[in-house]
Amino acid sequence: MGDRLGFLKGALVNYVVRNVKKLVPHFSLPGAVRFNDALDKGASGAVKPVAIGPDDVAVLQYTGGTTGVSKGAVLLHRNVIANVLQSEAWNLPAMGKVPANEQPTSVCALPLYHIFAFTVGMMLNMRTGGKLILIPNPRDIPGVLKELSKHTIHSFPAVNTLFNGLANHPDFNTVNWKNLKISVGGGMAVQAAVAKLWLEKTGCPICEGYGLSETSPSTTCNPTDSKAYTGTIGLPLPSTWLKLLDDEGNEVPTGERGEIAIKGPQVMAGYWQRPDETAKVMTPDGYFKSGDIGVVDERGYFKVVDRKKDMILVSGFNVYPNEVEDVVAMIPGVLECAAVGVPDEKTGEAVKLVIVKKDPSLTEAQVREYCRANLTGYKQPRIVEFRTDMPKTPVGKILRRELRDVKK
């Protein structure tokens, strides 16, 4: 961290980071080049212009790896540009209300290497001439609110856990939310309880969308002039097609659940050096199979039920964690919750529920009573576990795989 801070200050920072804060774990990187040496070598070279076309590779966007090995999605220049233009058009009903004398201002509380931040944050703001407020550590909720209190904010894309953490913090009202035109929820499912609280406190509904690393990322979104949270991921963006497939690759009827498949100019060219994995996810007619289970209503609005790999099978019945979590999140004493499947001798799998309390007095008996009243029997948790926090990715997604271990 101190490499670019000069000899004395840099040496001090590096010493503190390694030996006091203990932020650097033991590592071995044979053949690695020191950062300063790499910069010096680059500075001594000459710039060589490169001809770039729409079908050239822009980035290798690596997937989160939350359900398996991370793969490099090959995004071409035309993929990224298409998604920027699609997002700009979709946001216009809301962002068009920004006064002409104000610079459009958005918040980026996501790591810049994440596709949500890359396209919807950086690329879109460069396209529109907007100002982007970079938040280096969104887990520091007081620090986030302190920084946001200095700005006029028009657009706030974020994940459910951040909306929840901010809205429940006592310093929330130190920020002026009156100018907020659009709150975009993505990266993970937005919970109804969080959306309700956010609308009450800001007057701006969370407009949930849906996307993946493989789709640059945006594929669907709720209309940005919506007045309320819909509980869906909305409609396909311009020039985007979605359909729902069964396990044999056949399209399912309206109202039935199936795997979400996507076709459009934002869909990747394939996985980097993984033709086998590319073949698994691309259909003969050019649709990308997302691995997410969804349903579409008669209006054409899609809803994500859950990740296919996260589904819990209890005595032959499908239990989708998002459905359980939506119910449990409505309990007043719950701050965060997650449902996962764990092995069970009688039912094959059982539901394990992990909760972070908002009210310290919340008991397991109260949680079970609420679940009995609001969930079918096989969807009710066999195990209820309380934790002080949830394991999360740098983006803020809850790591369900780490919650599957049953504490003895």
C-alpha positions in Angstrom: 0.0 0.0 0.0 2.9 2.3 0.6 4.8 1.7 -2.6 3.8 5.0 -4.2 4.0 7.2 -1.1 7.8 7.9 -1.2 10.6 6.2 0.7 10.0 7.2 4.3 6.2 7.4 4.3 5.9 4.3 2.1 8.2 2.2 4.3 6.2 3.3 7.4 2.8 2.4 5.8 4.1 -1.0 4.6 5.5 -1.8 8.0 2.2 -0.9 9.7 0.1 -2.8 7.2 2.2 -5.9 7.5 3.3 -6.0 11.1 0.7 -4.0 13.1 -2.5 -4.4 11.1 -1.4 -7.8 9.9 -3.3 -7.3 6.6 -0.9 -9.2 4.5 -1.1 -13.0 4.8 1.8 -15.3 4.0 2.0 -15.7 0.2 4.3 -17.1 -2.5 4.3 -15.7 -6.0 7.2 -17.1 -7.9 8.2 -14.8 -10.8 6.2 -11.9 -9.5 7.4 -8.4 -10.4 7.4 -5.6 -7.8 4.8 -2.9 -8.5 7.3 0.0 -8.7 9.5 -2.0 -11.0 6.6 -2.7 -13.3 5.7 1.0 -13.5 9.3 2.0 -14.2 9.5 -0.6 -17.0 6.3 0.7 -18.5 7.3 4.3 -18.2 10.5 3.6 -20.3 8.5 2.1 -23.2 6.8 3.9 -26.1 3.1 4.1 -26.7 2.1 2.0 -29.7 -1.4 2.8 -31.2 -3.6 -0.3 -31.6 -6.5 -0.5 -34.1 -9.6 -1.6 -32.1 -12.9 -2.7 -33.6 -16.3 -3.7 -32.1 -15.5 -7.4 -32.2 -12.2 -7.1 -30.3 -12.0 -8.2 -26.7 -12.5 -5.3 -24.2 -12.2 -7.2 -20.9 -12.1 -10.7 -19.4 -14.7 -10.2 -16.7 -14.3 -13.0 -14.2 -17.5 -14.4 -12.6 -17.9 -14.3 -8.8 -17.3 -18.0 -8.4 -20.0 -18.2 -5.7 -21.3 -21.6 -7.1 -18.1 -23.0 -8.6 -14.7 -22.1 -10.2 -14.6 -18.5 -11.5 -14.6 -18.2 -15.3 -13.5 -15.3 -17.6 -16.4 -14.0 -19.5 -15.1 -12.5 -22.8 -16.8 -9.2 -23.3 -16.2 -7.5 -26.6 -16.2 -3.7 -27.1 -19.6 -3.9 -28.7 -21.0 -5.9 -25.7 -20.0 -3.2 -23.2 -21.0 -0.2 -25.5 -24.4 -1.8 -26.2 -25.1 -2.2 -22.5 -24.1 1.4 -21.7 -26.5 2.6 -24.4 -29.2 0.3 -23.2 -28.8 1.4 -19.6 -28.7 5.1 -20.6 -32.0 4.8 -22.5 -33.6 2.8 -19.7 -32.6 5.4 -17.0 -33.8 8.4 -19.0 -37.3 8.6 -17.5 -35.7 9.1 -14.1 -32.4 10.8 -14.9 -34.2 13.2 -17.4 -35.7 14.9 -14.3 -32.3 16.1 -13.1 -32.2 19.9 -13.4 -30.2 21.1 -16.4 -27.9 23.1 -14.2 -26.9 20.1 -12.0 -24.3 17.5 -13.0 -25.9 14.0 -12.8 -24.3 12.4 -9.7 -24.2 8.7 -8.9 -22.8 6.6 -6.1 -20.5 3.6 -6.7 -20.3 1.6 -3.5 -19.0 -1.5 -5.3 -15.5 -2.7 -6.1 -14.5 -1.3 -9.5 -13.6 -4.7 -10.8 -17.2 -5.9 -10.4 -19.2 -5.7 -13.6 -22.0 -3.8 -11.9 -19.5 -1.0 -11.0 -17.7 -1.2 -14.3 -20.6 -0.7 -16.7 -23.5 0.8 -14.7 -21.0 2.9 -12.6 -17.9 4.0 -14.5 -18.8 3.5 -18.2 -22.4 4.9 -18.0 -21.2 8.0 -16.0 -18.5 8.7 -18.6 -21.1 8.4 -21.3 -23.5 10.9 -19.6 -20.8 13.3 -18.3 -21.9 12.4 -14.7 -20.0 12.6 -11.5 -19.3 9.3 -9.7 -18.7 9.2 -6.0 -16.4 6.3 -5.2 -16.9 4.5 -1.9 -13.8 2.4 -1.1 -15.3 0.6 1.9 -19.1 0.2 1.8 -19.0 -1.9 5.0 -18.1 1.2 6.9 -21.7 2.5 7.0 -20.9 5.6 9.1 -18.1 6.5 6.7 -20.4 6.0 3.7 -23.1 8.3 5.2 -20.5 10.9 6.1 -19.2 11.1 2.5 -22.7 11.1 1.0 -23.8 14.0 3.2 -21.4 16.2 1.2 -23.1 15.6 -2.1 -26.3 16.0 -4.1 -27.2 12.5 -5.2 -29.4 11.5 -8.2 -28.6 7.8 -8.8 -27.7 5.1 -6.3 -27.1 1.6 -7.6 -26.4 -0.9 -4.8 -27.0 -4.4 -3.4 -29.7 -5.3 -0.9 -27.3 -5.6 2.0 -26.1 -2.0 1.5 -29.6 -0.6 1.2 -30.5 -2.4 4.4 -27.4 -1.4 6.3 -27.8 2.3 5.4 -31.5 2.5 6.1 -31.1 0.9 9.5 -28.3 3.2 10.6 -29.1 6.1 13.0 -27.1 8.6 10.9 -29.2 7.9 7.8 -31.0 11.2 7.8 -27.7 13.2 7.8 -27.8 12.7 4.0 -30.1 14.8 1.9 -32.1 12.2 -0.1 -34.6 14.6 -1.6 -32.8 14.8 -5.0 -32.6 11.0 -5.4 -34.2 10.1 -8.8 -33.3 6.4 -9.1 -32.3 3.6 -6.7 -31.2 0.6 -8.7 -31.0 -2.8 -6.8 -28.8 -5.5 -8.4 -26.2 -8.1 -7.7 -28.5 -10.1 -5.4 -32.3 -10.3 -4.7 -33.8 -7.2 -3.1 -36.0 -8.1 -0.1 -39.4 -6.6 0.2 -38.8 -5.5 3.8 -35.7 -3.6 2.8 -37.5 -2.0 -0.2 -40.3 -0.9 2.0 -38.0 0.7 4.5 -35.9 2.4 1.8 -39.1 3.9 0.2 -40.3 5.2 3.6 -37.0 6.9 4.3 -36.1 8.3 0.9 -39.3 8.5 -1.1 -37.5 6.8 -3.9 -38.5 3.2 -4.6 -35.8 0.6 -5.3 -35.9 -0.2 -8.9 -34.7 -3.8 -9.1 -32.8 -5.0 -12.1 -31.0 -8.2 -13.1 -27.7 -9.0 -14.8 -24.6 -11.1 -14.8 -20.9 -10.9 -15.7 -21.7 -12.7 -18.9 -24.2 -10.1 -20.0 -22.1 -6.9 -19.4 -24.2 -7.0 -17.0 -27.8 -5.5 -17.4 -30.5 -7.6 -19.0 -33.7 -6.5 -17.3 -34.9 -3.7 -15.0 -38.1 -2.2 -13.6 -39.3 1.0 -15.3 -37.2 3.8 -13.7 -40.3 6.0 -13.2 -41.9 3.3 -11.1 -43.7 4.6 -7.9 -43.3 1.5 -5.8 -41.2 -1.7 -5.5 -42.6 -4.5 -7.6 -40.9 -7.6 -6.3 -39.8 -8.4 -9.8 -36.6 -7.8 -11.9 -38.8 -6.0 -14.4 -38.8 -6.1 -18.2 -36.0 -6.9 -20.7 -33.9 -3.9 -21.8 -34.1 -2.7 -25.4 -33.0 -5.3 -28.0 -32.9 -8.0 -25.3 -34.9 -11.2 -25.3 -35.6 -13.6 -22.4 -37.2 -17.0 -22.2 -37.6 -19.6 -19.5 -36.4 -23.2 -20.2 -36.9 -26.5 -18.5 -34.1 -29.1 -18.0 -34.6 -30.4 -21.5 -34.2 -26.9 -23.1 -37.9 -26.4 -23.9 -39.6 -23.1 -23.2 -42.0 -23.3 -20.3 -45.5 -21.7 -20.3 -46.2 -18.3 -18.7 -46.5 -18.6 -15.0 -44.3 -21.7 -14.7 -40.7 -21.7 -13.4 -37.7 -22.3 -15.7 -34.1 -21.3 -16.2 -33.7 -17.8 -17.4 -32.1 -17.6 -20.9 -30.9 -14.3 -22.4 -30.2 -13.1 -25.9 -29.0 -9.6 -26.9 -26.1 -7.5 -28.0 -24.7 -7.5 -24.4 -24.2 -11.3 -24.2 -20.6 -12.4 -24.0 -18.7 -14.0 -26.8 -17.9 -17.0 -24.5 -15.7 -18.1 -21.6 -12.0 -17.4 -22.0 -10.2 -20.6 -23.1 -13.2 -22.7 -21.9 -15.1 -24.0 -24.9 -16.5 -26.8 -22.9 -18.1 -24.4 -20.3 -19.3 -22.1 -23.1 -21.1 -25.0 -24.8 -22.9 -25.8 -21.6 -24.4 -22.3 -21.3 -25.2 -21.3 -24.9 -28.2 -22.7 -26.7 -28.2 -23.5 -30.5 -30.3 -20.3 -31.2 -27.8 -18.0 -29.3 -29.4 -17.7 -25.8 -27.2 -17.7 -22.7 -28.5 -19.9 -19.9 -28.0 -18.0 -16.7 -28.3 -20.7 -14.0 -31.1 -18.7 -12.3 -34.6 -19.9 -11.9 -37.3 -17.4 -12.8 -41.0 -16.9 -13.6 -42.7 -14.4 -15.9 -46.2 -13.0 -15.4 -48.9 -12.1 -17.9 -47.5 -8.5 -18.2 -44.1 -9.8 -19.2 -42.4 -8.9 -15.9 -39.8 -11.4 -14.8 -39.0 -12.6 -11.2 -35.9 -14.5 -10.1 -36.9 -17.3 -7.8 -33.3 -18.3 -7.0 -30.0 -19.7 -8.2 -30.5 -23.2 -9.6 -27.5 -24.4 -7.6 -28.9 -22.9 -4.3 -32.2 -24.7 -4.5 -32.9 -26.9 -1.5 -34.6 -30.3 -2.0 -36.7 -31.3 1.0 -38.4 -34.7 0.6 -38.6 -34.1 -3.1 -40.0 -30.6 -2.8 -38.1 -27.6 -4.1 -37.4 -24.9 -1.6 -36.0 -21.6 -2.9 -33.9 -19.7 -0.3 -35.0 -16.3 -1.6 -38.6 -17.2 -0.8 -37.7 -18.2 2.8 -35.5 -15.1 3.3 -38.2 -12.7 2.1 -40.6 -14.0 4.7 -38.1 -14.0 7.6 -36.8 -10.5 6.7 -40.3 -9.2 7.6 -39.7 -10.2 11.3 -39.2 -6.8 13.0 -36.2 -8.0 15.0 -34.2 -9.4 12.0 -31.5 -7.3 10.4 -30.2 -9.9 7.9 -31.0 -13.5 7.1 -30.0 -16.3 4.8 -31.4 -19.8 4.1 -29.3 -22.7 2.9 -29.7 -26.4 2.5 -27.9 -28.9 4.8 -27.9 -32.7 4.7 -30.7 -34.5 6.6 -31.1 -38.2 7.1 -34.9 -38.2 6.8 -35.6 -35.6 4.1 -32.4 -35.5 2.1 -31.9 -31.8 2.8 -33.3 -29.5 5.4 -33.5 -25.7 5.6 -31.0 -24.0 7.8 -31.8 -20.4 8.7 -29.0 -17.9 9.7 -30.0 -14.6 11.3 -28.3 -11.4 12.3 -30.4 -9.7 14.9 -31.6 -6.1 14.8 -33.3 -6.6 18.2 -31.1 -8.4 20.7 -34.1 -9.8 22.5 -35.3 -11.8 19.4 -35.5 -15.5 20.3 -35.5 -18.7 18.3 -39.0 -19.5 19.5 -40.3 -16.2 18.0 -38.6 -17.0 14.7 -40.1 -20.5 14.6 -43.5 -19.2 15.5 -43.4 -16.7 12.7 -42.2 -19.3 10.2 -45.0 -21.7 11.2 -47.5 -18.9 10.5 -46.1 -17.9 7.2 -44.3 -20.8 5.6 -45.5 -24.3 4.4 -44.2 -27.1 6.6 -41.4 -28.4 4.4 -40.1 -24.8 3.9 -39.7 -24.1 7.6 -36.2 -24.2 9.0 -34.9 -27.3 10.8 -32.0 -25.3 12.1 -32.0 -21.7 13.3 -28.6 -20.1 14.0 -27.9 -16.6 15.2 -24.6 -14.8 14.1 -23.2 -11.4 14.7 -22.5 -10.9 11.0 -22.8 -12.7 7.6 -19.9 -13.8 5.5 -20.0 -11.8 2.3 -18.2 -11.3 -1.0 -16.5 -7.9 -1.5 -19.6 -6.9 -3.4 -21.8 -7.6 -0.5 -23.4 -10.8 -1.6 -24.0 -13.3 1.3 -21.8 -16.4 0.9 -24.3 -19.1 1.4 -21.7 -21.9 0.9 -20.0 -20.7 4.2 -23.3 -20.9 6.0 -23.9 -24.6 5.1 -21.6 -25.8 7.9 -23.7 -26.8 10.9 -22.1 -25.4 14.1 -21.8 -28.2 16.7 
